[in-house]
Amino acid sequence: MKVTVIGSGNMGSAFVSQLHRAGHQVSVTGRDAGKAQAVAERFPGVQALPAAGAAAGADVVVLATGYAEAVSALQSVGGLVGKVVIDITNPLTADYMGLTLGHTTSAAEEIAKAVPEAIVIKAFNTVFAQVLAEGADFGAGQTVSVFIAGDHPEGKAQVKALAESLGFATVDAGGLKNARYLEPLAGLNIYLGYGAGLGASIAPTWLHKQA
Ligand SMILES: NC(=O)c1ccc[n+]([C@@H]2O[C@H](COP(=O)([O-])OP(=O)(O)OC[C@H]3O[C@@H](n4cnc5c(N)ncnc54)[C@H](OP(=O)(O)O)[C@@H]3O)[C@@H](O)[C@H]2O)c1
């Protein structure tokens, strides 16, 4: 797939690395062109692009900015009509120990409202950057899950295929409204990792007893 990653921070650079490793055609853009360029230079064939037009030709856009910058970042890229945007954001408080919104809406729904031309799919928000960078295989037969929520079946199928190409298991988490559950789940993951001291090599999953 052709994938544009917006943001060259912890998650953005880990996405670039894993998408490149999986053979996707990857572009990266960010607020700081130098940082995006520095990430791109680590991977042969990865292109750093200016924001405007960075999504042109992409099958999928990965939104890897903070929630507060998400809408302005998408607007600066433009060209999102009918395009799948993976929203990985968590609307965190400044101390990372709470969420700034929830229950009656979610970051994903607010982004979808603000950028209605895009197909917004919530995914990867419960995967720590360290886990993304190191890979989905947790040993002993354990594979990290990506929870996928969205209102567009074809868009969700595309995100599922992308996640699987990176080695993740996937869980269909229903409509975009269920981002209201996935964002607090990421909050619990952050608490367990950093508040309770389990560290960043953890990930939530869902067990399904096999007959
Ligand atoms: N870190 C994790 O483990 C983790 C796990 C799951 C989900 N998430 C979510 O993933 C998102 C990114 O997290 P992160 O840890 O990667 O943060 P980060 O390291 O701070 O990176 C954020 C990136 O967004 C870029 N950015 C900000 N405004 C932008 C704009 N208008 N246009 C383009 N790029 C812009 C920043 O660029 P500059 O460097 O130029 O400021 C930076 O490269 C957050 O929403 C977070 O909640 C994080």
The ligand as a MOL file (V3000), in Angstrom:
LIG
                    3D

  0  0  0     0  0            999 V3000
M  V30 BEGIN CTAB
M  V30 COUNTS 48 52 0 0 0
M  V30 BEGIN ATOM
M  V30 1 N 3.8300 7.2580 22.2420 0
M  V30 2 C 3.0240 6.2140 22.3650 0
M  V30 3 O 3.4130 5.1720 22.9340 0
M  V30 4 C 1.6400 6.2520 21.7840 0
M  V30 5 C 0.8960 5.0670 21.7180 0
M  V30 6 C -0.3630 5.0770 21.1250 0
M  V30 7 C -0.8810 6.2710 20.6360 0
M  V30 8 N -0.1530 7.4030 20.7450 0 CHG=1
M  V30 9 C -0.7090 8.6590 20.2000 0
M  V30 10 O 0.0210 8.9100 19.0140 0
M  V30 11 C 0.1320 10.3200 18.8220 0
M  V30 12 C 1.6130 10.6860 18.6360 0
M  V30 13 O 2.3120 10.3220 19.8170 0
M  V30 14 P 3.8990 10.4160 19.8700 0
M  V30 15 O 4.3100 9.7920 21.1280 0
M  V30 16 O 4.4630 9.9550 18.5770 0 CHG=-1
M  V30 17 O 4.0950 12.0070 19.9890 0
M  V30 18 P 5.3730 12.8490 19.5900 0
M  V30 19 O 6.6110 12.0510 19.7120 0
M  V30 20 O 5.2530 14.1320 20.3490 0
M  V30 21 O 5.1440 13.1590 18.0220 0
M  V30 22 C 4.1080 13.9820 17.5710 0
M  V30 23 C 4.4680 14.4240 16.1750 0
M  V30 24 O 3.3950 15.1950 15.6380 0
M  V30 25 C 3.9870 16.2380 14.8810 0
M  V30 26 N 3.0520 17.3300 14.6610 0
M  V30 27 C 2.4940 18.1490 15.5690 0
M  V30 28 N 1.6900 19.0360 14.9430 0
M  V30 29 C 1.7470 18.7500 13.6350 0
M  V30 30 C 1.1530 19.3120 12.4860 0
M  V30 31 N 0.3150 20.3370 12.5580 0
M  V30 32 N 1.4500 18.7590 11.2790 0
M  V30 33 C 2.2730 17.7090 11.1810 0
M  V30 34 N 2.8800 17.1270 12.2430 0
M  V30 35 C 2.6210 17.6550 13.4480 0
M  V30 36 C 5.1510 16.6720 15.7310 0
M  V30 37 O 6.0260 17.4400 14.9600 0
M  V30 38 P 7.1870 18.3190 15.6420 0
M  V30 39 O 8.2090 17.3100 16.0870 0
M  V30 40 O 7.6440 19.1750 14.5290 0
M  V30 41 O 6.5710 19.0650 16.7840 0
M  V30 42 C 5.7160 15.3120 16.1080 0
M  V30 43 O 6.5550 14.8020 15.0960 0
M  V30 44 C -0.4960 10.9810 20.0450 0
M  V30 45 O -1.8120 11.3780 19.7160 0
M  V30 46 C -0.5120 9.8840 21.0850 0
M  V30 47 O -1.5780 10.0200 22.0100 0
M  V30 48 C 1.0990 7.4330 21.2990 0
M  V30 END ATOM
M  V30 BEGIN BOND
M  V30 1 1 1 2
M  V30 2 2 2 3
M  V30 3 1 2 4
M  V30 4 1 4 5
M  V30 5 2 4 48
M  V30 6 2 5 6
M  V30 7 1 6 7
M  V30 8 2 7 8
M  V30 9 1 8 9
M  V30 10 1 8 48
M  V30 11 1 9 10
M  V30 12 1 9 46
M  V30 13 1 10 11
M  V30 14 1 11 12
M  V30 15 1 11 44
M  V30 16 1 12 13
M  V30 17 1 13 14
M  V30 18 2 14 15
M  V30 19 1 14 16
M  V30 20 1 14 17
M  V30 21 1 17 18
M  V30 22 2 18 19
M  V30 23 1 18 20
M  V30 24 1 18 21
M  V30 25 1 21 22
M  V30 26 1 22 23
M  V30 27 1 23 24
M  V30 28 1 23 42
M  V30 29 1 24 25
M  V30 30 1 25 26
M  V30 31 1 25 36
M  V30 32 1 26 27
M  V30 33 1 26 35
M  V30 34 2 27 28
M  V30 35 1 28 29
M  V30 36 1 29 30
M  V30 37 2 29 35
M  V30 38 1 30 31
M  V30 39 2 30 32
M  V30 40 1 32 33
M  V30 41 2 33 34
M  V30 42 1 34 35
M  V30 43 1 36 37
M  V30 44 1 36 42
M  V30 45 1 37 38
M  V30 46 2 38 39
M  V30 47 1 38 40
M  V30 48 1 38 41
M  V30 49 1 42 43
M  V30 50 1 44 45
M  V30 51 1 44 46
M  V30 52 1 46 47
M  V30 END BOND
M  V30 END CTAB
M  END
